[in-house]
């Protein structure tokens, strides 16, 4: 359910995927405004944040069973102080909600149509924080966290997404390219070296 592999530095999860999608719809201002109102109503503790996502991000895109599955995942692994990942940084819901509210405020402040949102989950970070990068074209949201504390399936959760990593890695790295030639790199050993590779697209079954 968490859509990131042990060597991945970035991922798309259900919140980021559907947040991006609704931000470019013809009724984006209405949808983003409704999401903002729902999050504001949960202040100051922001308990039940996953329910606001279920109603305003996932509805219309996923089945009831899929929404229930994702909502349970968010409640248990992200927002529960008892069972959530990264206990040293709990409660995470206020950080997540407040950062997302700022993203929505920036998007909705545009005069005509809201600024499109492009959001990603950034892993291997030293703490939990939400980062906004703003241009005249869009607002980028980075949800930065340490890596999850348990193994998760690899890949980005959207076939519309594309992400590349350049880092020193050992072992095998599928989808590697040689930036000097811009050609796929099909040879090379498993030694530790600088590699540029695309994070694989993977959409989990049933979601």
C-alpha positions in Angstrom: 0.0 0.0 0.0 2.9 2.4 0.5 4.2 2.3 -3.1 7.9 2.8 -2.5 10.9 0.5 -2.7 14.0 0.3 -0.5 16.1 2.2 -3.0 13.5 4.7 -4.1 13.8 8.3 -3.1 10.4 9.5 -4.3 6.9 8.0 -4.7 3.4 8.8 -5.6 0.7 7.7 -3.1 -3.0 8.0 -3.3 -3.2 11.5 -1.6 -0.6 13.0 -3.9 -2.0 11.3 -7.0 -5.6 12.6 -6.6 -4.6 15.9 -5.2 -2.7 16.5 -8.4 -5.6 15.4 -10.5 -8.3 17.4 -8.9 -6.2 20.6 -9.1 -6.4 20.7 -12.9 -10.1 19.8 -13.3 -12.6 22.5 -14.5 -14.1 22.6 -11.1 -10.7 22.6 -9.3 -11.5 25.8 -7.3 -14.7 24.2 -5.8 -13.0 20.9 -5.1 -9.8 22.3 -3.6 -11.9 24.7 -1.5 -14.1 21.9 -0.2 -11.0 19.9 0.8 -9.5 23.0 2.5 -12.8 23.6 4.5 -12.9 19.9 5.5 -9.3 20.0 6.8 -9.9 23.3 8.6 -12.8 21.8 10.4 -10.5 19.3 12.0 -8.2 21.8 13.7 -6.4 21.9 16.0 -5.6 18.2 16.3 -6.7 17.2 12.8 -8.0 13.8 14.0 -9.8 12.0 11.1 -7.7 13.6 8.4 -7.9 10.4 6.4 -11.7 10.7 6.3 -11.4 14.2 4.7 -9.2 12.6 2.0 -11.7 9.8 1.5 -14.5 12.3 0.9 -12.8 15.0 -1.1 -9.9 13.2 -2.9 -10.7 9.5 -3.4 -14.5 9.7 -3.9 -15.3 9.4 -7.6 -12.0 7.8 -8.5 -12.0 4.6 -6.4 -14.5 2.0 -5.2 -15.8 2.0 -1.7 -13.7 -1.0 -0.9 -10.5 0.7 -2.3 -11.3 3.9 -0.3 -11.8 1.9 2.9 -8.4 0.1 2.3 -6.5 3.3 1.7 -8.2 5.1 4.6 -7.3 2.4 6.9 -3.7 2.5 5.7 -3.4 6.2 6.3 -5.0 6.0 9.7 -2.8 3.2 10.9 0.6 3.9 9.4 0.6 7.7 9.0 -1.7 9.4 11.5 -1.9 7.0 14.5 0.3 7.9 17.4 0.1 4.3 18.6 0.8 2.4 15.4 2.1 5.0 13.0 5.5 5.0 11.3 8.1 7.4 12.7 7.0 7.5 16.3 9.6 10.0 17.1 7.8 12.5 14.9 4.2 11.7 16.0 1.6 13.2 15.9 2.1 13.7 12.2 -1.5 14.7 11.3 -1.0 18.4 12.4 2.1 18.7 10.3 0.6 17.0 7.3 -2.7 18.9 7.6 -1.1 22.3 8.2 1.3 21.9 5.3 -1.4 20.8 3.0 -3.6 23.7 4.0 -0.7 26.0 3.0 -0.5 24.3 -0.3 -4.2 24.7 -0.9 -4.0 28.4 0.1 -1.2 29.0 -2.4 -3.1 27.2 -5.2 -6.4 29.0 -4.5 -4.8 32.4 -4.2 -4.3 32.5 -8.0 -6.7 35.0 -9.6 -8.4 32.9 -12.3 -7.9 29.1 -12.1 -6.0 27.6 -9.1 -2.4 26.9 -9.6 -1.9 23.2 -10.5 -0.5 21.1 -7.7 2.4 18.6 -8.3 3.0 16.6 -5.2 5.5 13.8 -4.2 6.4 11.7 -1.3 10.1 12.2 -0.7 11.8 9.4 1.3 15.0 9.0 3.2 14.5 12.4 4.8 15.8 13.2 8.3 12.4 14.3 9.7 8.7 14.7 8.7 8.0 18.0 7.0 6.0 19.4 4.1 7.8 21.6 1.7 6.2 24.0 -1.0 8.0 25.2 -4.1 6.0 27.9 -5.9 6.3 29.2 -9.4 4.0 31.1 -11.8 3.1 27.7 -13.3 2.4 25.5 -10.3 2.9 24.8 -6.6 5.0 21.7 -5.8 4.3 19.9 -2.6 7.0 17.6 -1.2 5.9 15.3 1.7 9.3 14.5 3.2 9.7 11.6 5.6 12.2 9.0 6.8 11.8 5.7 5.0 9.0 3.5 6.2 10.0 1.1 9.0 8.8 -2.0 7.1 9.3 -3.3 3.6 6.9 -1.9 1.0 6.4 -2.7 -2.7 8.4 -0.7 -5.2 7.5 1.9 -7.7 5.5 5.1 -8.3 1.8 4.7 -8.0 0.8 6.5 -11.2 1.5 5.6 -14.8 1.4 9.4 -15.5 4.4 10.0 -13.2 8.0 9.8 -14.1 10.9 10.1 -11.6 14.6 9.5 -12.0 17.3 9.1 -9.3 21.0 9.7 -9.5 22.9 8.3 -6.6 25.7 6.0 -5.6 24.2 2.5 -5.5 25.4 -1.1 -5.3 23.6 -4.1 -6.8 21.4 -4.1 -9.8 19.4 -1.1 -10.9 16.9 -1.7 -13.7 15.9 1.1 -16.1 19.4 2.6 -15.8 20.6 5.2 -18.4 24.0 6.7 -19.2 23.5 10.5 -19.0 26.7 11.0 -21.1 25.0 9.4 -24.1 21.3 9.5 -23.0 21.1 5.8 -23.9 19.9 2.9 -21.8 22.7 1.2 -19.9 22.4 -2.5 -20.2 25.9 -3.5 -19.1 27.8 -2.9 -15.8 28.5 -4.8 -12.7 26.9 -4.7 -9.3 29.7 -2.6 -7.7 28.9 0.6 -5.9 29.0 3.4 -8.4 27.0 6.5 -9.5 23.9 5.4 -11.3 21.0 7.2 -13.0 17.8 5.1 -13.1 14.1 5.5 -13.5 11.9 4.4 -10.6 9.7 1.7 -11.9 6.0 2.3 -12.4 3.9 -0.2 -10.3 0.2 0.0 -9.5 -0.6 -2.5 -6.8 -3.4 -5.0 -7.4 -6.8 -4.0 -6.0 -6.0 -0.3 -5.7 
